[in-house]
Amino acid sequence: MNKIVLIAIMIFLGFSVQAQTKKNKNLKYTTEVNGNCEQCKKRIEKAAYGVPGVKTATWDVSSHQLSVILNEEKCSPSDLNKAIAKAGHDTKEVKAAAADYDNLHSCCKYVREE
C-alpha cells in the first residue's frame, strides 16, 4: 500500500514539475538597446527578426526600447540580446564586441558606457 501511495506522489510531482517548465509561445519582452537613428532601427529590428522564434520586433528611436514577442520554445531573451550585440548595438544585458561596434556607420556610433 505504501509503495502505491509513494508511486502516485512521484507521478504527481513529475507532472507538476513538467508543467512549471512550459515555455511561453508569445513572450512579450522589452529591453533597452543603444542606437541613434532610423538606420540603427532597421539594423536592430533586422537582427531581432534574424533570431528564430521572434514574431515581432519594434525599436523606438527616442526611448531606445526594443519590444519583441518571441516563442521561448525556439529562442530566449538571451539569444535575442546576443544577436543585437553581434549587429553592433549594446543592450542592457549584452555589450557588443568592439569590432562589431566599429563596423557601424559613423552616424550610428552612440556613446558607449564603459
Biopython code that builds the backbone (N, CA, C, O; Angstrom):
import numpy as np
from Bio.PDB.StructureBuilder import StructureBuilder

atoms = [
    (1, "MET", "N", (0.825, -1.200, 0.000)),
    (1, "MET", "CA", (0.000, 0.000, 0.000)),
    (1, "MET", "C", (0.870, 1.265, 0.000)),
    (1, "MET", "O", (0.598, 2.208, -0.743)),
    (2, "ASN", "N", (1.905, 1.279, 0.829)),
    (2, "ASN", "CA", (2.783, 2.445, 0.892)),
    (2, "ASN", "C", (3.486, 2.689, -0.437)),
    (2, "ASN", "O", (3.705, 3.834, -0.831)),
    (3, "LYS", "N", (3.838, 1.603, -1.126)),
    (3, "LYS", "CA", (4.504, 1.746, -2.421)),
    (3, "LYS", "C", (3.584, 2.410, -3.433)),
    (3, "LYS", "O", (4.030, 3.236, -4.229)),
    (4, "ILE", "N", (2.322, 2.063, -3.410)),
    (4, "ILE", "CA", (1.363, 2.636, -4.347)),
    (4, "ILE", "C", (1.204, 4.133, -4.087)),
    (4, "ILE", "O", (1.171, 4.927, -5.027)),
    (5, "VAL", "N", (1.106, 4.515, -2.832)),
    (5, "VAL", "CA", (0.977, 5.930, -2.468)),
    (5, "VAL", "C", (2.243, 6.686, -2.887)),
    (5, "VAL", "O", (2.159, 7.785, -3.436)),
    (6, "LEU", "N", (3.408, 6.098, -2.628)),
    (6, "LEU", "CA", (4.672, 6.717, -2.999)),
    (6, "LEU", "C", (4.770, 6.905, -4.512)),
    (6, "LEU", "O", (5.186, 7.967, -4.976)),
    (7, "ILE", "N", (4.397, 5.903, -5.273)),
    (7, "ILE", "CA", (4.423, 5.997, -6.741)),
    (7, "ILE", "C", (3.461, 7.080, -7.218)),
    (7, "ILE", "O", (3.793, 7.856, -8.114)),
    (8, "ALA", "N", (2.275, 7.136, -6.625)),
    (8, "ALA", "CA", (1.291, 8.153, -7.013)),
    (8, "ALA", "C", (1.824, 9.554, -6.744)),
    (8, "ALA", "O", (1.635, 10.458, -7.558)),
    (9, "ILE", "N", (2.484, 9.738, -5.615)),
    (9, "ILE", "CA", (3.050, 11.052, -5.288)),
    (9, "ILE", "C", (4.159, 11.409, -6.269)),
    (9, "ILE", "O", (4.238, 12.550, -6.726)),
    (10, "MET", "N", (5.010, 10.453, -6.595)),
    (10, "MET", "CA", (6.104, 10.710, -7.535)),
    (10, "MET", "C", (5.568, 11.076, -8.919)),
    (10, "MET", "O", (6.102, 11.973, -9.572)),
    (11, "ILE", "N", (4.528, 10.396, -9.363)),
    (11, "ILE", "CA", (3.930, 10.709, -10.668)),
    (11, "ILE", "C", (3.342, 12.116, -10.644)),
    (11, "ILE", "O", (3.537, 12.889, -11.582)),
    (12, "PHE", "N", (2.623, 12.451, -9.575)),
    (12, "PHE", "CA", (2.030, 13.771, -9.455)),
    (12, "PHE", "C", (3.104, 14.857, -9.474)),
    (12, "PHE", "O", (2.962, 15.861, -10.173)),
    (13, "LEU", "N", (4.180, 14.658, -8.708)),
    (13, "LEU", "CA", (5.263, 15.629, -8.682)),
    (13, "LEU", "C", (5.924, 15.753, -10.050)),
    (13, "LEU", "O", (6.296, 16.853, -10.458)),
    (14, "GLY", "N", (6.071, 14.665, -10.745)),
    (14, "GLY", "CA", (6.653, 14.691, -12.093)),
    (14, "GLY", "C", (5.834, 15.541, -13.039)),
    (14, "GLY", "O", (6.393, 16.309, -13.821)),
    (15, "PHE", "N", (4.513, 15.417, -12.980)),
    (15, "PHE", "CA", (3.655, 16.215, -13.850)),
    (15, "PHE", "C", (3.669, 17.686, -13.454)),
    (15, "PHE", "O", (3.654, 18.555, -14.326)),
    (16, "SER", "N", (3.698, 17.981, -12.158)),
    (16, "SER", "CA", (3.688, 19.385, -11.745)),
    (16, "SER", "C", (5.002, 20.071, -12.106)),
    (16, "SER", "O", (4.988, 21.244, -12.478)),
    (17, "VAL", "N", (6.127, 19.383, -12.010)),
    (17, "VAL", "CA", (7.414, 19.960, -12.410)),
    (17, "VAL", "C", (7.426, 20.203, -13.908)),
    (17, "VAL", "O", (7.901, 21.242, -14.368)),
    (18, "GLN", "N", (6.911, 19.259, -14.666)),
    (18, "GLN", "CA", (6.863, 19.406, -16.119)),
    (18, "GLN", "C", (6.005, 20.607, -16.512)),
    (18, "GLN", "O", (6.353, 21.332, -17.445)),
    (19, "ALA", "N", (4.906, 20.825, -15.824)),
    (19, "ALA", "CA", (4.012, 21.931, -16.140)),
    (19, "ALA", "C", (4.688, 23.280, -15.852)),
    (19, "ALA", "O", (4.428, 24.257, -16.554)),
    (20, "GLN", "N", (5.539, 23.344, -14.843)),
    (20, "GLN", "CA", (6.184, 24.596, -14.487)),
    (20, "GLN", "C", (7.238, 25.023, -15.501)),
    (20, "GLN", "O", (7.560, 26.208, -15.590)),
    (21, "THR", "N", (7.777, 24.085, -16.261)),
    (21, "THR", "CA", (8.822, 24.426, -17.217)),
    (21, "THR", "C", (8.263, 24.693, -18.616)),
    (21, "THR", "O", (9.022, 24.802, -19.579)),
    (22, "LYS", "N", (6.957, 24.796, -18.724)),
    (22, "LYS", "CA", (6.337, 25.061, -20.022)),
    (22, "LYS", "C", (6.804, 26.423, -20.547)),
    (22, "LYS", "O", (6.805, 27.417, -19.820)),
    (23, "LYS", "N", (7.192, 26.447, -21.798)),
    (23, "LYS", "CA", (7.703, 27.672, -22.412)),
    (23, "LYS", "C", (6.557, 28.512, -22.970)),
    (23, "LYS", "O", (5.553, 27.978, -23.440)),
    (24, "ASN", "N", (6.719, 29.819, -22.911)),
    (24, "ASN", "CA", (5.715, 30.755, -23.410)),
    (24, "ASN", "C", (5.918, 30.952, -24.914)),
    (24, "ASN", "O", (7.001, 31.334, -25.357)),
    (25, "LYS", "N", (4.872, 30.689, -25.688)),
    (25, "LYS", "CA", (4.969, 30.839, -27.143)),
    (25, "LYS", "C", (4.800, 32.283, -27.591)),
    (25, "LYS", "O", (5.092, 32.613, -28.741)),
    (26, "ASN", "N", (4.334, 33.141, -26.700)),
    (26, "ASN", "CA", (4.132, 34.558, -27.028)),
    (26, "ASN", "C", (4.655, 35.449, -25.907)),
    (26, "ASN", "O", (3.924, 36.277, -25.363)),
    (27, "LEU", "N", (5.932, 35.268, -25.568)),
    (27, "LEU", "CA", (6.536, 36.061, -24.507)),
    (27, "LEU", "C", (6.737, 37.495, -24.987)),
    (27, "LEU", "O", (7.348, 37.732, -26.030)),
    (28, "LYS", "N", (6.215, 38.453, -24.211)),
    (28, "LYS", "CA", (6.443, 39.874, -24.510)),
    (28, "LYS", "C", (7.683, 40.285, -23.732)),
    (28, "LYS", "O", (7.734, 40.165, -22.508)),
    (29, "TYR", "N", (8.679, 40.769, -24.459)),
    (29, "TYR", "CA", (9.967, 41.100, -23.852)),
    (29, "TYR", "C", (10.395, 42.479, -24.327)),
    (29, "TYR", "O", (10.307, 42.791, -25.515)),
    (30, "THR", "N", (10.858, 43.304, -23.393)),
    (30, "THR", "CA", (11.325, 44.652, -23.721)),
    (30, "THR", "C", (12.691, 44.854, -23.088)),
    (30, "THR", "O", (12.923, 44.473, -21.941)),
    (31, "THR", "N", (13.590, 45.458, -23.850)),
    (31, "THR", "CA", (14.916, 45.773, -23.332)),
    (31, "THR", "C", (15.415, 47.058, -23.961)),
    (31, "THR", "O", (14.933, 47.473, -25.015)),
    (32, "GLU", "N", (16.374, 47.682, -23.315)),
    (32, "GLU", "CA", (16.976, 48.897, -23.839)),
    (32, "GLU", "C", (18.113, 48.534, -24.789)),
    (32, "GLU", "O", (18.955, 47.695, -24.470)),
    (33, "VAL", "N", (18.129, 49.175, -25.961)),
    (33, "VAL", "CA", (19.182, 48.950, -26.958)),
    (33, "VAL", "C", (19.719, 50.304, -27.395)),
    (33, "VAL", "O", (18.948, 51.188, -27.770)),
    (34, "ASN", "N", (21.032, 50.470, -27.348)),
    (34, "ASN", "CA", (21.635, 51.741, -27.749)),
    (34, "ASN", "C", (21.665, 51.894, -29.258)),
    (34, "ASN", "O", (21.943, 50.943, -29.990)),
    (35, "GLY", "N", (21.377, 53.101, -29.711)),
    (35, "GLY", "CA", (21.384, 53.442, -31.125)),
    (35, "GLY", "C", (20.980, 54.894, -31.278)),
    (35, "GLY", "O", (20.621, 55.553, -30.302)),
    (36, "ASN", "N", (21.038, 55.401, -32.524)),
    (36, "ASN", "CA", (20.790, 56.827, -32.740)),
    (36, "ASN", "C", (19.700, 57.173, -33.736)),
    (36, "ASN", "O", (19.014, 58.181, -33.568)),
    (37, "CYS", "N", (19.522, 56.359, -34.774)),
    (37, "CYS", "CA", (18.762, 56.847, -35.930)),
    (37, "CYS", "C", (17.908, 55.754, -36.581)),
    (37, "CYS", "O", (17.833, 54.624, -36.098)),
    (38, "GLU", "N", (17.276, 56.125, -37.681)),
    (38, "GLU", "CA", (16.440, 55.174, -38.430)),
    (38, "GLU", "C", (17.272, 54.033, -39.015)),
    (38, "GLU", "O", (16.787, 52.909, -39.144)),
    (39, "GLN", "N", (18.527, 54.326, -39.367)),
    (39, "GLN", "CA", (19.407, 53.268, -39.873)),
    (39, "GLN", "C", (19.666, 52.243, -38.753)),
    (39, "GLN", "O", (19.700, 51.039, -39.008)),
    (40, "CYS", "N", (19.844, 52.718, -37.533)),
    (40, "CYS", "CA", (20.005, 51.832, -36.379)),
    (40, "CYS", "C", (18.735, 51.000, -36.190)),
    (40, "CYS", "O", (18.799, 49.794, -35.954)),
    (41, "LYS", "N", (17.583, 51.663, -36.297)),
    (41, "LYS", "CA", (16.293, 50.983, -36.136)),
    (41, "LYS", "C", (16.191, 49.801, -37.089)),
    (41, "LYS", "O", (15.815, 48.702, -36.683)),
    (42, "LYS", "N", (16.524, 50.027, -38.358)),
    (42, "LYS", "CA", (16.454, 48.947, -39.352)),
    (42, "LYS", "C", (17.407, 47.808, -38.996)),
    (42, "LYS", "O", (17.044, 46.636, -39.100)),
    (43, "ARG", "N", (18.624, 48.150, -38.577)),
    (43, "ARG", "CA", (19.639, 47.143, -38.252)),
    (43, "ARG", "C", (19.226, 46.329, -37.023)),
    (43, "ARG", "O", (19.340, 45.103, -37.017)),
    (44, "ILE", "N", (18.748, 47.015, -35.989)),
    (44, "ILE", "CA", (18.344, 46.349, -34.747)),
    (44, "ILE", "C", (17.159, 45.418, -34.996)),
    (44, "ILE", "O", (17.162, 44.269, -34.552)),
    (45, "GLU", "N", (16.149, 45.915, -35.706)),
    (45, "GLU", "CA", (14.977, 45.091, -35.985)),
    (45, "GLU", "C", (15.330, 43.915, -36.890)),
    (45, "GLU", "O", (14.803, 42.818, -36.709)),
    (46, "LYS", "N", (16.215, 44.132, -37.863)),
    (46, "LYS", "CA", (16.646, 43.042, -38.744)),
    (46, "LYS", "C", (17.376, 41.965, -37.945)),
    (46, "LYS", "O", (17.158, 40.772, -38.156)),
    (47, "ALA", "N", (18.241, 42.392, -37.027)),
    (47, "ALA", "CA", (18.959, 41.429, -36.178)),
    (47, "ALA", "C", (17.977, 40.647, -35.310)),
    (47, "ALA", "O", (18.137, 39.442, -35.121)),
    (48, "ALA", "N", (16.969, 41.327, -34.786)),
    (48, "ALA", "CA", (15.967, 40.654, -33.950)),
    (48, "ALA", "C", (15.185, 39.618, -34.762)),
    (48, "ALA", "O", (14.993, 38.487, -34.317)),
    (49, "TYR", "N", (14.738, 40.016, -35.953)),
    (49, "TYR", "CA", (13.981, 39.082, -36.797)),
    (49, "TYR", "C", (14.845, 37.917, -37.281)),
    (49, "TYR", "O", (14.317, 36.882, -37.687)),
    (50, "GLY", "N", (16.168, 38.078, -37.240)),
    (50, "GLY", "CA", (17.067, 37.000, -37.630)),
    (50, "GLY", "C", (17.150, 35.878, -36.600)),
    (50, "GLY", "O", (17.707, 34.817, -36.882)),
    (51, "VAL", "N", (16.605, 36.102, -35.422)),
    (51, "VAL", "CA", (16.594, 35.082, -34.370)),
    (51, "VAL", "C", (15.352, 34.213, -34.551)),
    (51, "VAL", "O", (14.233, 34.726, -34.504)),
    (52, "PRO", "N", (15.529, 32.906, -34.757)),
    (52, "PRO", "CA", (14.362, 32.029, -34.914)),
    (52, "PRO", "C", (13.456, 32.120, -33.684)),
    (52, "PRO", "O", (13.927, 32.026, -32.551)),
    (53, "GLY", "N", (12.169, 32.301, -33.913)),
    (53, "GLY", "CA", (11.216, 32.395, -32.815)),
    (53, "GLY", "C", (10.748, 33.810, -32.529)),
    (53, "GLY", "O", (9.773, 33.999, -31.802)),
    (54, "VAL", "N", (11.425, 34.815, -33.089)),
    (54, "VAL", "CA", (10.987, 36.202, -32.888)),
    (54, "VAL", "C", (9.832, 36.471, -33.854)),
    (54, "VAL", "O", (9.977, 36.327, -35.068)),
    (55, "LYS", "N", (8.691, 36.860, -33.298)),
    (55, "LYS", "CA", (7.486, 37.087, -34.101)),
    (55, "LYS", "C", (7.322, 38.553, -34.481)),
    (55, "LYS", "O", (6.959, 38.865, -35.615)),
    (56, "THR", "N", (7.589, 39.454, -33.536)),
    (56, "THR", "CA", (7.535, 40.892, -33.819)),
    (56, "THR", "C", (8.718, 41.566, -33.148)),
    (56, "THR", "O", (9.199, 41.114, -32.109)),
    (57, "ALA", "N", (9.180, 42.648, -33.753)),
    (57, "ALA", "CA", (10.280, 43.422, -33.171)),
    (57, "ALA", "C", (10.130, 44.881, -33.579)),
    (57, "ALA", "O", (10.045, 45.197, -34.765)),
    (58, "THR", "N", (10.098, 45.759, -32.595)),
    (58, "THR", "CA", (9.988, 47.191, -32.860)),
    (58, "THR", "C", (10.926, 47.927, -31.918)),
    (58, "THR", "O", (10.840, 47.791, -30.698)),
    (59, "TRP", "N", (11.837, 48.720, -32.514)),
    (59, "TRP", "CA", (12.753, 49.540, -31.715)),
    (59, "TRP", "C", (12.347, 50.991, -31.867)),
    (59, "TRP", "O", (12.146, 51.475, -32.981)),
    (60, "ASP", "N", (12.227, 51.685, -30.746)),
    (60, "ASP", "CA", (11.841, 53.091, -30.746)),
    (60, "ASP", "C", (13.095, 53.966, -30.646)),
    (60, "ASP", "O", (13.865, 53.853, -29.692)),
    (61, "VAL", "N", (13.291, 54.840, -31.642)),
    (61, "VAL", "CA", (14.491, 55.678, -31.719)),
    (61, "VAL", "C", (14.620, 56.580, -30.494)),
    (61, "VAL", "O", (15.716, 56.706, -29.948)),
    (62, "SER", "N", (13.550, 57.199, -30.054)),
    (62, "SER", "CA", (13.649, 58.170, -28.959)),
    (62, "SER", "C", (13.820, 57.521, -27.588)),
    (62, "SER", "O", (14.580, 58.032, -26.765)),
    (63, "SER", "N", (13.136, 56.412, -27.322)),
    (63, "SER", "CA", (13.231, 55.786, -25.994)),
    (63, "SER", "C", (14.297, 54.692, -25.915)),
    (63, "SER", "O", (14.675, 54.265, -24.824)),
    (64, "HIS", "N", (14.783, 54.239, -27.085)),
    (64, "HIS", "CA", (15.768, 53.150, -27.184)),
    (64, "HIS", "C", (15.215, 51.816, -26.686)),
    (64, "HIS", "O", (15.984, 50.918, -26.344)),
    (65, "GLN", "N", (13.899, 51.680, -26.643)),
    (65, "GLN", "CA", (13.275, 50.443, -26.172)),
    (65, "GLN", "C", (12.972, 49.517, -27.348)),
    (65, "GLN", "O", (12.335, 49.912, -28.325)),
    (66, "LEU", "N", (13.443, 48.279, -27.227)),
    (66, "LEU", "CA", (13.130, 47.243, -28.202)),
    (66, "LEU", "C", (12.048, 46.369, -27.591)),
    (66, "LEU", "O", (12.233, 45.795, -26.517)),
    (67, "SER", "N", (10.927, 46.271, -28.274)),
    (67, "SER", "CA", (9.818, 45.434, -27.817)),
    (67, "SER", "C", (9.656, 44.286, -28.795)),
    (67, "SER", "O", (9.532, 44.496, -30.002)),
    (68, "VAL", "N", (9.658, 43.076, -28.267)),
    (68, "VAL", "CA", (9.514, 41.896, -29.119)),
    (68, "VAL", "C", (8.485, 40.944, -28.527)),
    (68, "VAL", "O", (8.191, 40.973, -27.332)),
    (69, "ILE", "N", (7.955, 40.110, -29.393)),
    (69, "ILE", "CA", (7.183, 38.945, -28.976)),
    (69, "ILE", "C", (7.948, 37.760, -29.532)),
    (69, "ILE", "O", (8.216, 37.683, -30.731)),
    (70, "LEU", "N", (8.299, 36.831, -28.642)),
    (70, "LEU", "CA", (9.084, 35.688, -29.084)),
    (70, "LEU", "C", (8.527, 34.379, -28.533)),
    (70, "LEU", "O", (7.817, 34.354, -27.528)),
    (71, "ASN", "N", (8.869, 33.304, -29.218)),
    (71, "ASN", "CA", (8.473, 31.961, -28.825)),
    (71, "ASN", "C", (9.624, 31.353, -28.049)),
    (71, "ASN", "O", (10.672, 31.052, -28.621)),
    (72, "GLU", "N", (9.437, 31.170, -26.750)),
    (72, "GLU", "CA", (10.505, 30.631, -25.900)),
    (72, "GLU", "C", (10.857, 29.178, -26.226)),
    (72, "GLU", "O", (11.893, 28.680, -25.786)),
    (73, "GLU", "N", (10.020, 28.509, -26.980)),
    (73, "GLU", "CA", (10.353, 27.144, -27.390)),
    (73, "GLU", "C", (11.440, 27.155, -28.466)),
    (73, "GLU", "O", (12.105, 26.145, -28.693)),
    (74, "LYS", "N", (11.618, 28.310, -29.131)),
    (74, "LYS", "CA", (12.593, 28.420, -30.224)),
    (74, "LYS", "C", (13.785, 29.299, -29.880)),
    (74, "LYS", "O", (14.860, 29.121, -30.454)),
    (75, "CYS", "N", (13.624, 30.238, -28.962)),
    (75, "CYS", "CA", (14.726, 31.135, -28.592)),
    (75, "CYS", "C", (14.475, 31.699, -27.209)),
    (75, "CYS", "O", (13.408, 31.507, -26.625)),
    (76, "SER", "N", (15.469, 32.394, -26.697)),
    (76, "SER", "CA", (15.359, 33.013, -25.376)),
    (76, "SER", "C", (15.704, 34.506, -25.485)),
    (76, "SER", "O", (16.278, 34.940, -26.484)),
    (77, "PRO", "N", (15.359, 35.280, -24.469)),
    (77, "PRO", "CA", (15.787, 36.682, -24.465)),
    (77, "PRO", "C", (17.313, 36.808, -24.585)),
    (77, "PRO", "O", (17.812, 37.766, -25.175)),
    (78, "SER", "N", (18.038, 35.855, -24.034)),
    (78, "SER", "CA", (19.499, 35.867, -24.139)),
    (78, "SER", "C", (19.947, 35.739, -25.593)),
    (78, "SER", "O", (20.868, 36.433, -26.024)),
    (79, "ASP", "N", (19.291, 34.844, -26.355)),
    (79, "ASP", "CA", (19.609, 34.690, -27.787)),
    (79, "ASP", "C", (19.394, 36.011, -28.518)),
    (79, "ASP", "O", (20.206, 36.410, -29.353)),
    (80, "LEU", "N", (18.299, 36.679, -28.196)),
    (80, "LEU", "CA", (17.967, 37.956, -28.824)),
    (80, "LEU", "C", (19.032, 39.006, -28.508)),
    (80, "LEU", "O", (19.513, 39.692, -29.410)),
    (81, "ASN", "N", (19.402, 39.132, -27.238)),
    (81, "ASN", "CA", (20.407, 40.127, -26.838)),
    (81, "ASN", "C", (21.745, 39.878, -27.515)),
    (81, "ASN", "O", (22.421, 40.828, -27.911)),
    (82, "LYS", "N", (22.134, 38.631, -27.652)),
    (82, "LYS", "CA", (23.399, 38.293, -28.315)),
    (82, "LYS", "C", (23.359, 38.675, -29.790)),
    (82, "LYS", "O", (24.355, 39.161, -30.324)),
    (83, "ALA", "N", (22.230, 38.465, -30.454)),
    (83, "ALA", "CA", (22.099, 38.809, -31.871)),
    (83, "ALA", "C", (22.159, 40.322, -32.079)),
    (83, "ALA", "O", (22.776, 40.795, -33.033)),
    (84, "ILE", "N", (21.522, 41.077, -31.191)),
    (84, "ILE", "CA", (21.540, 42.536, -31.279)),
    (84, "ILE", "C", (22.973, 43.039, -31.067)),
    (84, "ILE", "O", (23.436, 43.921, -31.790)),
    (85, "ALA", "N", (23.665, 42.483, -30.085)),
    (85, "ALA", "CA", (25.050, 42.871, -29.816)),
    (85, "ALA", "C", (25.952, 42.522, -31.000)),
    (85, "ALA", "O", (26.867, 43.280, -31.320)),
    (86, "LYS", "N", (25.706, 41.394, -31.647)),
    (86, "LYS", "CA", (26.501, 40.991, -32.813)),
    (86, "LYS", "C", (26.332, 41.994, -33.951)),
    (86, "LYS", "O", (27.236, 42.166, -34.769)),
    (87, "ALA", "N", (25.169, 42.658, -34.005)),
    (87, "ALA", "CA", (24.918, 43.684, -35.023)),
    (87, "ALA", "C", (25.591, 45.013, -34.673)),
    (87, "ALA", "O", (25.554, 45.956, -35.463)),
    (88, "GLY", "N", (26.211, 45.087, -33.482)),
    (88, "GLY", "CA", (26.949, 46.289, -33.105)),
    (88, "GLY", "C", (26.288, 47.170, -32.067)),
    (88, "GLY", "O", (26.809, 48.233, -31.730)),
    (89, "HIS", "N", (25.151, 46.743, -31.558)),
    (89, "HIS", "CA", (24.396, 47.575, -30.614)),
    (89, "HIS", "C", (24.397, 46.964, -29.224)),
    (89, "HIS", "O", (24.041, 45.798, -29.046)),
    (90, "ASP", "N", (24.802, 47.767, -28.230)),
    (90, "ASP", "CA", (24.774, 47.314, -26.840)),
    (90, "ASP", "C", (23.328, 47.211, -26.369)),
    (90, "ASP", "O", (22.498, 48.067, -26.676)),
    (91, "THR", "N", (23.040, 46.152, -25.620)),
    (91, "THR", "CA", (21.755, 46.049, -24.939)),
    (91, "THR", "C", (22.030, 46.202, -23.452)),
    (91, "THR", "O", (23.182, 46.271, -23.024)),
    (92, "LYS", "N", (20.980, 46.253, -22.688)),
    (92, "LYS", "CA", (21.148, 46.354, -21.245)),
    (92, "LYS", "C", (21.859, 45.109, -20.704)),
    (92, "LYS", "O", (22.566, 45.179, -19.699)),
    (93, "GLU", "N", (21.667, 43.982, -21.373)),
    (93, "GLU", "CA", (22.199, 42.704, -20.904)),
    (93, "GLU", "C", (23.527, 42.309, -21.544)),
    (93, "GLU", "O", (24.351, 41.671, -20.890)),
    (94, "VAL", "N", (23.756, 42.673, -22.814)),
    (94, "VAL", "CA", (24.946, 42.220, -23.543)),
    (94, "VAL", "C", (25.599, 43.406, -24.257)),
    (94, "VAL", "O", (24.933, 44.153, -24.974)),
    (95, "LYS", "N", (26.893, 43.567, -24.054)),
    (95, "LYS", "CA", (27.639, 44.639, -24.721)),
    (95, "LYS", "C", (28.224, 44.100, -26.024)),
    (95, "LYS", "O", (28.768, 42.996, -26.056)),
    (96, "ALA", "N", (28.112, 44.872, -27.085)),
    (96, "ALA", "CA", (28.654, 44.481, -28.392)),
    (96, "ALA", "C", (30.179, 44.439, -28.337)),
    (96, "ALA", "O", (30.804, 45.228, -27.628)),
    (97, "ALA", "N", (30.761, 43.526, -29.079)),
    (97, "ALA", "CA", (32.219, 43.474, -29.197)),
    (97, "ALA", "C", (32.694, 44.751, -29.883)),
    (97, "ALA", "O", (31.972, 45.323, -30.700)),
    (98, "ALA", "N", (33.891, 45.193, -29.557)),
    (98, "ALA", "CA", (34.439, 46.428, -30.135)),
    (98, "ALA", "C", (34.459, 46.367, -31.653)),
    (98, "ALA", "O", (34.153, 47.358, -32.316)),
    (99, "ALA", "N", (34.818, 45.210, -32.214)),
    (99, "ALA", "CA", (34.879, 45.070, -33.675)),
    (99, "ALA", "C", (33.500, 45.243, -34.306)),
    (99, "ALA", "O", (33.382, 45.840, -35.376)),
    (100, "ASP", "N", (32.452, 44.726, -33.652)),
    (100, "ASP", "CA", (31.087, 44.867, -34.184)),
    (100, "ASP", "C", (30.624, 46.320, -34.084)),
    (100, "ASP", "O", (29.995, 46.835, -35.008)),
    (101, "TYR", "N", (30.933, 46.981, -32.969)),
    (101, "TYR", "CA", (30.585, 48.395, -32.811)),
    (101, "TYR", "C", (31.326, 49.242, -33.843)),
    (101, "TYR", "O", (30.742, 50.149, -34.437)),
    (102, "ASP", "N", (32.606, 48.952, -34.057)),
    (102, "ASP", "CA", (33.420, 49.724, -35.004)),
    (102, "ASP", "C", (32.917, 49.620, -36.436)),
    (102, "ASP", "O", (33.202, 50.497, -37.252)),
    (103, "ASN", "N", (32.171, 48.562, -36.758)),
    (103, "ASN", "CA", (31.626, 48.378, -38.101)),
    (103, "ASN", "C", (30.385, 49.232, -38.368)),
    (103, "ASN", "O", (29.920, 49.309, -39.505)),
    (104, "LEU", "N", (29.850, 49.871, -37.331)),
    (104, "LEU", "CA", (28.668, 50.716, -37.522)),
    (104, "LEU", "C", (29.022, 51.945, -38.352)),
    (104, "LEU", "O", (30.158, 52.418, -38.326)),
    (105, "HIS", "N", (28.035, 52.457, -39.090)),
    (105, "HIS", "CA", (28.171, 53.709, -39.823)),
    (105, "HIS", "C", (28.464, 54.823, -38.816)),
    (105, "HIS", "O", (28.040, 54.733, -37.664)),
    (106, "SER", "N", (29.166, 55.848, -39.223)),
    (106, "SER", "CA", (29.581, 56.913, -38.292)),
    (106, "SER", "C", (28.399, 57.567, -37.571)),
    (106, "SER", "O", (28.521, 57.909, -36.394)),
    (107, "CYS", "N", (27.267, 57.749, -38.241)),
    (107, "CYS", "CA", (26.124, 58.386, -37.579)),
    (107, "CYS", "C", (25.473, 57.457, -36.547)),
    (107, "CYS", "O", (24.708, 57.909, -35.694)),
    (108, "CYS", "N", (25.778, 56.168, -36.629)),
    (108, "CYS", "CA", (25.168, 55.182, -35.732)),
    (108, "CYS", "C", (25.998, 54.936, -34.472)),
    (108, "CYS", "O", (25.572, 54.204, -33.579)),
    (109, "LYS", "N", (27.175, 55.545, -34.403)),
    (109, "LYS", "CA", (28.060, 55.306, -33.255)),
    (109, "LYS", "C", (27.574, 56.121, -32.057)),
    (109, "LYS", "O", (27.829, 57.320, -31.945)),
    (110, "TYR", "N", (26.877, 55.435, -31.181)),
    (110, "TYR", "CA", (26.326, 56.030, -29.958)),
    (110, "TYR", "C", (27.430, 56.095, -28.906)),
    (110, "TYR", "O", (28.470, 55.451, -29.049)),
    (111, "VAL", "N", (27.205, 56.862, -27.864)),
    (111, "VAL", "CA", (28.156, 56.959, -26.763)),
    (111, "VAL", "C", (28.024, 55.698, -25.920)),
    (111, "VAL", "O", (26.952, 55.398, -25.394)),
    (112, "ARG", "N", (29.120, 54.969, -25.797)),
    (112, "ARG", "CA", (29.108, 53.698, -25.061)),
    (112, "ARG", "C", (29.453, 53.918, -23.601)),
    (112, "ARG", "O", (30.293, 54.752, -23.262)),
    (113, "GLU", "N", (28.791, 53.157, -22.743)),
    (113, "GLU", "CA", (29.110, 53.176, -21.314)),
    (113, "GLU", "C", (30.286, 52.249, -21.088)),
    (113, "GLU", "O", (30.340, 51.161, -21.661)),
    (114, "GLU", "N", (31.213, 52.660, -20.270)),
    (114, "GLU", "CA", (32.405, 51.835, -20.016)),
    (114, "GLU", "C", (32.157, 50.791, -18.979)),
    (114, "GLU", "O", (33.058, 50.018, -18.654)),
]
sb = StructureBuilder()
sb.init_structure("model")
sb.init_model(0)
sb.init_chain("A")
sb.init_seg("    ")
for serial, (resi, resn, name, xyz) in enumerate(atoms, 1):
    if name == "N":
        sb.init_residue(resn, " ", resi, " ")
    sb.init_atom(name, np.array(xyz, "f"), 0.0, 1.0, " ", f" {name:<3s}", serial, name[0])
structure = sb.get_structure()
